Amino acid sequence: MVPFYRISGLVICCLALVACAPPPPANPMERHARLAAGAEIAARQCAGYAGGYDGAQKMRQDANRNVTLARNLGATDADLDRARKAVQTTFDTTAVWISRQEACNQLVSFIAWESN
């Protein structure tokens, strides 16, 4: 049987991760801004886990495409900076609580699933 304090510690860690996750995007502009931010972070910090040099290049292209889409929907520099901070905070929190590799896996999976 697992001691209660271990179970409660796991619950606290899970709640901390959920609490640090940004709320869902409010509109398509915010969605594209976050996808761009995620692709930028993945290209810079996760290339080793996501296809190396070629993977990083493709993520950078995806980031640029999503920045363009976000700007066409009215995104400002402040909107893009806010998205970068939100995604970076979520990535950093996941890396601290779970592992950097899992944070990269989750980020790349999210980008691949949500991109059109």
C-alpha positions as CSV (number, residue, x, y, z in Angstrom):
1,M,0.0,0.0,0.0
2,V,1.3,3.5,-0.9
3,P,1.6,5.9,2.0
4,F,-0.9,8.8,2.0
5,Y,1.9,11.4,1.9
6,R,3.2,10.1,-1.4
7,I,-0.2,10.1,-2.9
8,S,-0.9,13.6,-1.7
9,G,2.5,14.8,-3.0
10,L,1.6,13.4,-6.4
11,V,-1.8,15.2,-6.3
12,I,-0.1,18.5,-5.4
13,C,2.4,18.1,-8.3
14,C,-0.4,17.4,-10.7
15,L,-2.4,20.4,-9.4
16,A,0.6,22.6,-9.7
17,L,1.0,21.6,-13.4
18,V,-2.6,22.3,-14.1
19,A,-2.6,25.6,-12.3
20,C,0.4,26.8,-14.4
21,A,-1.2,25.9,-17.7
22,P,-2.6,28.9,-19.6
23,P,-6.4,29.0,-20.2
24,P,-7.6,27.9,-23.6
25,P,-7.1,30.4,-26.4
26,A,-9.9,33.0,-26.4
27,N,-9.9,33.3,-30.2
28,P,-8.2,32.2,-33.4
29,M,-5.6,35.0,-33.2
30,E,-4.5,33.8,-29.7
31,R,-4.5,30.2,-30.9
32,H,-2.1,31.0,-33.7
33,A,0.1,33.2,-31.5
34,R,0.5,30.3,-29.0
35,L,1.2,27.8,-31.8
36,A,3.9,30.2,-33.1
37,A,5.3,30.5,-29.6
38,G,5.3,26.7,-29.1
39,A,7.0,26.1,-32.4
40,E,9.7,28.7,-31.6
41,I,10.4,27.2,-28.2
42,A,10.4,23.6,-29.6
43,A,12.8,24.6,-32.4
44,R,15.2,26.3,-29.9
45,Q,15.0,24.0,-27.0
46,C,13.8,20.6,-28.3
47,A,15.5,20.0,-31.6
48,G,17.3,17.0,-30.1
49,Y,14.0,15.4,-29.3
50,A,12.1,16.4,-32.4
51,G,14.1,15.5,-35.5
52,G,17.3,17.4,-35.1
53,Y,18.3,20.1,-37.5
54,D,15.5,19.3,-40.0
55,G,12.9,19.1,-37.3
56,A,14.0,22.5,-35.9
57,Q,13.9,24.1,-39.4
58,K,10.3,22.8,-40.0
59,M,9.2,24.1,-36.6
60,R,10.7,27.5,-37.3
61,Q,8.8,27.5,-40.6
62,D,5.7,26.6,-38.8
63,A,6.3,29.3,-36.2
64,N,6.7,31.9,-39.0
65,R,3.5,30.7,-40.7
66,N,1.6,31.0,-37.4
67,V,3.0,34.4,-36.7
68,T,1.8,35.6,-40.1
69,L,-1.7,34.1,-39.5
70,A,-1.9,35.7,-36.0
71,R,-0.9,39.1,-37.4
72,N,-3.4,38.8,-40.1
73,L,-6.0,38.2,-37.4
74,G,-4.9,41.3,-35.5
75,A,-2.1,40.2,-33.3
76,T,0.3,42.8,-32.0
77,D,3.8,42.4,-30.7
78,A,2.3,42.5,-27.1
79,D,0.0,39.6,-28.0
80,L,2.9,37.5,-29.4
81,D,5.0,38.3,-26.3
82,R,2.2,37.3,-24.0
83,A,1.8,34.0,-25.9
84,R,5.5,33.3,-25.7
85,K,5.5,33.9,-22.0
86,A,2.5,31.7,-21.4
87,V,3.9,28.8,-23.4
88,Q,7.4,29.2,-22.0
89,T,6.0,29.1,-18.4
90,T,4.1,26.0,-19.1
91,F,7.1,24.4,-20.8
92,D,9.4,25.3,-17.9
93,T,7.0,24.1,-15.3
94,T,6.6,20.7,-17.0
95,A,10.4,20.4,-17.4
96,V,10.9,21.0,-13.7
97,W,8.2,18.8,-12.4
98,I,8.4,15.9,-14.9
99,S,11.4,16.1,-17.3
100,R,12.8,18.2,-20.1
101,Q,12.3,15.4,-22.5
102,E,8.6,15.0,-21.5
103,A,8.1,18.7,-21.8
104,C,9.5,18.6,-25.3
105,N,7.4,15.6,-26.2
106,Q,4.2,17.3,-25.0
107,L,5.0,20.6,-26.7
108,V,5.9,19.0,-30.1
109,S,2.8,16.7,-29.9
110,F,0.6,19.7,-29.1
111,I,2.0,21.7,-32.0
112,A,1.7,18.8,-34.5
113,W,-1.9,18.0,-33.4
114,E,-3.2,21.6,-33.4
115,S,-1.5,22.8,-36.6
116,N,-3.5,22.9,-39.7
